[in-house]
Amino acid sequence: MAEPAPWIPSVPFVLTGTEFDVVWEHLGLGATPVALRLPSPGRTREERRRVVAAGVAGLRARGLAGPAGPDPALVRLLTLLARPDRHLEVRGRFDDGPLRAVAAERDGDGVLAVHTGTAVTVTAAGSPAFAAVSALPRRAPGPGPAVTLPTAELARVLDGDARTDPGTAGDDEQRARLASLLAGPAHRAQICAVRHDHWGSPARLPGHVAVVDTPRGRYRLTRGTGAHGGPEWSTLAPAGDGELRDRFAELFSPGRSAA
């Protein structure tokens, strides 16, 4: 998948959670995107006043705000983040801890906001699919062919449950292959798509893509029903960046099957 529109990378704005909260409120941007929602510090009016003063002081000390307000480039990106046409949400946990991100776009203009630890990093970005992949830790695709099993069965293997239902010899072979691929600790992320209507109201689209990182590499997890509406099956397949970009972009496609 080629990047659909050229874009110019910008220097990231790295904000503390408090600074992000203070600027967002100052700009009157409304509800924070769910994946980036942080506790708003300051329970009383006086506590809140001190929080805002500390946030503004921190921004000014690093040249991100001045007498006229926050940096105009930061204002533009946060406004885009608050009022996109569509966005992807990333929620996961990796070696460095929880990861939450929003990759948003309006009229070909993109922004990526990533929350890790105590920081929120905001930067200009390309399409949501490209931006969402860039938010994930770098990881090579894992080895081996795709493995397909009933969803309930695969979920037990992913959770480290050795108990499995009896099945065919083919199922047993798939389980053995899966156990080999998933040996050791695994980290996961889930990516879903959201569209915004003309009023700015968000609506989550059906389906999602799951990313599973193992000691041997990265995989994607997708789901689908069998013929004639039979039991749900899941497929774990090696996934490089290009494969994930395509899968993430497909989340916006109308009429796609749930994944």
VMD Tcl script that draws the C-alpha trace (Angstrom):
set ca {
  {0.00 0.00 0.00}
  {1.49 3.34 -1.03}
  {1.01 6.47 1.03}
  {-1.98 8.20 -0.69}
  {-0.84 11.77 -0.13}
  {2.54 13.38 0.53}
  {3.06 14.89 3.95}
  {5.86 16.74 5.67}
  {7.06 15.25 8.97}
  {7.17 17.75 11.82}
  {9.09 17.91 15.06}
  {6.96 16.08 17.65}
  {5.35 18.00 20.48}
  {6.01 16.05 23.69}
  {3.61 17.09 26.45}
  {3.08 15.86 29.97}
  {-0.39 14.53 30.70}
  {-1.15 17.71 32.64}
  {0.05 19.97 29.80}
  {-2.05 18.06 27.29}
  {-5.11 18.40 29.54}
  {-4.51 22.13 30.12}
  {-4.02 22.99 26.43}
  {-7.01 20.88 25.35}
  {-9.24 22.66 27.86}
  {-7.83 26.09 26.97}
  {-8.67 25.54 23.30}
  {-12.22 24.42 24.12}
  {-11.91 21.26 22.04}
  {-14.59 19.30 23.89}
  {-14.32 15.64 24.83}
  {-10.84 14.12 24.55}
  {-10.61 11.09 22.20}
  {-11.45 8.02 24.29}
  {-8.10 6.33 23.71}
  {-6.28 9.43 25.02}
  {-8.60 10.19 27.92}
  {-6.61 11.07 31.05}
  {-7.71 11.98 34.57}
  {-8.18 15.75 34.74}
  {-6.18 16.83 37.81}
  {-7.48 19.41 40.28}
  {-10.67 18.59 42.19}
  {-11.35 22.04 43.61}
  {-11.26 25.38 41.82}
  {-8.08 26.36 43.67}
  {-6.37 23.03 42.91}
  {-7.35 23.36 39.27}
  {-5.97 26.90 39.14}
  {-2.60 25.64 40.40}
  {-2.63 22.76 37.91}
  {-3.32 25.13 35.00}
  {-0.61 27.54 36.16}
  {1.93 24.70 36.39}
  {0.93 23.39 32.96}
  {1.24 26.80 31.32}
  {4.59 27.41 33.03}
  {5.90 24.09 31.72}
  {4.78 24.88 28.18}
  {6.33 28.35 28.26}
  {9.60 27.05 29.68}
  {9.99 24.78 26.65}
  {8.86 27.35 24.10}
  {5.52 25.64 23.41}
  {3.44 28.62 24.55}
  {3.86 32.38 24.80}
  {1.87 35.49 25.67}
  {-0.46 34.86 22.69}
  {-1.17 31.27 23.72}
  {0.02 27.80 22.68}
  {2.28 27.27 19.66}
  {0.10 27.70 16.52}
  {1.40 24.43 15.04}
  {0.37 22.58 18.20}
  {-3.03 24.29 18.11}
  {-3.54 23.16 14.51}
  {-2.68 19.54 15.30}
  {-4.86 19.37 18.42}
  {-7.79 20.95 16.56}
  {-7.42 18.31 13.85}
  {-7.24 15.61 16.51}
  {-10.50 16.90 18.02}
  {-12.41 17.26 14.74}
  {-11.29 14.64 12.20}
  {-13.30 12.87 9.52}
  {-11.99 9.51 10.70}
  {-9.43 8.01 13.02}
  {-7.85 4.76 14.17}
  {-7.52 3.91 17.85}
  {-4.60 1.80 19.09}
  {-4.68 0.19 22.53}
  {-1.98 -2.24 23.59}
  {0.68 -3.29 26.05}
  {4.30 -3.90 25.13}
  {7.66 -4.17 26.90}
  {7.59 -0.48 27.83}
  {4.07 -0.68 29.27}
  {0.65 0.46 28.03}
  {0.35 2.18 24.66}
  {-2.64 4.23 23.53}
  {-2.72 6.19 20.30}
  {-5.05 8.00 17.92}
  {-4.21 8.43 14.22}
  {-6.66 10.97 12.79}
  {-7.26 12.55 9.38}
  {-9.38 15.26 7.78}
  {-9.22 16.17 4.10}
  {-5.86 14.42 3.71}
  {-4.32 16.22 6.69}
  {-3.16 13.81 9.41}
  {-2.10 13.84 13.05}
  {-0.81 11.15 15.41}
  {-1.10 11.37 19.19}
  {0.58 8.69 21.31}
  {0.19 8.28 25.06}
  {2.89 6.24 26.80}
  {3.82 6.50 30.46}
  {3.33 10.10 31.56}
  {3.78 11.71 28.13}
  {1.53 12.50 25.16}
  {3.42 12.97 21.88}
  {1.63 14.84 19.09}
  {2.98 15.06 15.54}
  {1.87 15.63 11.96}
  {1.30 12.34 10.14}
  {0.20 10.73 6.91}
  {-2.84 8.50 6.51}
  {-4.29 6.85 9.67}
  {-3.08 3.42 8.55}
  {0.53 4.57 8.13}
  {0.44 6.59 11.33}
  {-1.04 3.76 13.40}
  {1.68 1.34 12.27}
  {4.35 3.90 13.16}
  {2.92 4.11 16.70}
  {3.69 0.42 17.31}
  {7.14 -0.70 18.50}
  {9.33 -1.88 15.64}
  {9.08 -5.64 15.15}
  {9.85 -8.02 12.29}
  {7.16 -10.46 11.12}
  {7.29 -13.87 12.74}
  {8.15 -17.07 10.89}
  {5.86 -19.80 9.66}
  {2.61 -19.98 7.67}
  {-0.78 -18.78 8.89}
  {-2.54 -20.91 11.52}
  {-6.35 -21.20 11.61}
  {-8.37 -22.62 14.52}
  {-11.82 -22.14 16.07}
  {-11.78 -18.78 17.86}
  {-12.44 -20.25 21.31}
  {-9.63 -22.75 20.83}
  {-7.12 -20.15 19.67}
  {-8.08 -17.85 22.55}
  {-7.19 -20.59 25.04}
  {-3.80 -21.10 23.39}
  {-3.12 -17.34 23.42}
  {-4.02 -17.23 27.11}
  {-1.64 -20.09 27.86}
  {-4.39 -22.60 28.69}
  {-3.15 -26.08 27.90}
  {-6.67 -27.56 27.95}
  {-8.04 -27.99 24.44}
  {-11.06 -29.64 22.92}
  {-10.51 -32.87 21.01}
  {-10.39 -32.26 17.27}
  {-9.16 -33.64 14.01}
  {-5.56 -34.52 13.25}
  {-5.41 -31.30 11.24}
  {-6.53 -29.30 14.27}
  {-3.90 -30.99 16.42}
  {-1.23 -30.11 13.87}
  {-2.38 -26.48 13.85}
  {-2.31 -26.38 17.68}
  {1.23 -27.74 17.75}
  {2.36 -25.20 15.17}
  {0.65 -22.40 17.10}
  {2.21 -23.46 20.39}
  {5.63 -23.32 18.73}
  {4.99 -19.83 17.35}
  {3.74 -18.48 20.67}
  {6.39 -19.99 22.94}
  {7.35 -17.33 25.49}
  {5.62 -14.10 26.56}
  {3.41 -12.24 24.08}
  {2.30 -8.61 23.87}
  {-0.87 -7.48 22.13}
  {-2.59 -4.44 20.66}
  {-6.03 -3.89 19.21}
  {-6.78 -1.40 16.45}
  {-10.28 -0.20 15.58}
  {-11.68 2.45 13.22}
  {-13.98 5.40 13.97}
  {-15.81 7.69 11.55}
  {-17.18 11.14 12.41}
  {-20.42 12.48 10.95}
  {-21.06 16.06 9.77}
  {-21.85 17.03 13.36}
  {-18.54 15.66 14.57}
  {-20.12 12.73 16.43}
  {-17.89 9.61 16.39}
  {-19.17 6.13 15.53}
  {-17.01 3.03 15.83}
  {-17.00 0.83 12.73}
  {-17.42 -2.96 12.90}
  {-14.38 -5.17 13.32}
  {-10.84 -4.70 14.53}
  {-7.32 -5.95 13.89}
  {-5.28 -7.50 16.68}
  {-1.48 -7.45 16.70}
  {0.40 -10.12 18.67}
  {4.13 -9.75 19.35}
  {5.99 -12.89 20.38}
  {9.70 -13.57 21.00}
  {9.85 -14.87 17.42}
  {8.16 -11.90 15.73}
  {4.90 -10.10 14.98}
  {1.58 -11.63 13.90}
  {-1.88 -10.34 13.08}
  {-5.03 -11.97 14.37}
  {-8.23 -11.89 12.29}
  {-11.62 -13.55 12.68}
  {-14.33 -14.79 10.35}
  {-17.33 -17.12 10.30}
  {-17.43 -20.37 8.41}
  {-19.70 -21.15 5.50}
  {-23.44 -20.71 6.11}
  {-22.85 -18.79 9.33}
  {-20.97 -21.58 11.08}
  {-18.69 -21.26 14.11}
  {-16.22 -18.38 14.21}
  {-12.64 -19.16 13.22}
  {-9.51 -17.11 13.86}
  {-6.32 -16.89 11.84}
  {-2.90 -15.94 13.18}
  {-0.53 -14.91 10.37}
  {2.91 -13.26 10.16}
  {2.55 -9.50 9.72}
  {5.02 -6.94 8.44}
  {4.37 -3.20 8.33}
  {2.92 -3.29 4.80}
  {0.48 -6.06 5.67}
  {-0.68 -4.20 8.77}
  {-1.16 -0.94 6.84}
  {-3.42 -2.74 4.37}
  {-5.41 -4.38 7.17}
  {-5.76 -1.12 9.09}
  {-6.93 0.73 5.96}
  {-9.52 -1.99 5.31}
  {-11.16 -1.19 8.65}
  {-12.66 1.90 6.98}
  {-14.06 -0.10 4.04}
  {-17.88 -0.38 4.02}
  {-19.30 -3.88 4.14}
  {-16.07 -5.50 5.33}
  {-16.38 -8.66 7.39}
  {-15.59 -8.47 11.08}
  {-12.00 -9.23 12.00}
}
mol new
graphics top color blue
foreach p $ca { graphics top sphere $p radius 0.5 }
foreach p [lrange $ca 0 end-1] q [lrange $ca 1 end] { graphics top cylinder $p $q radius 0.2 }
display resetview
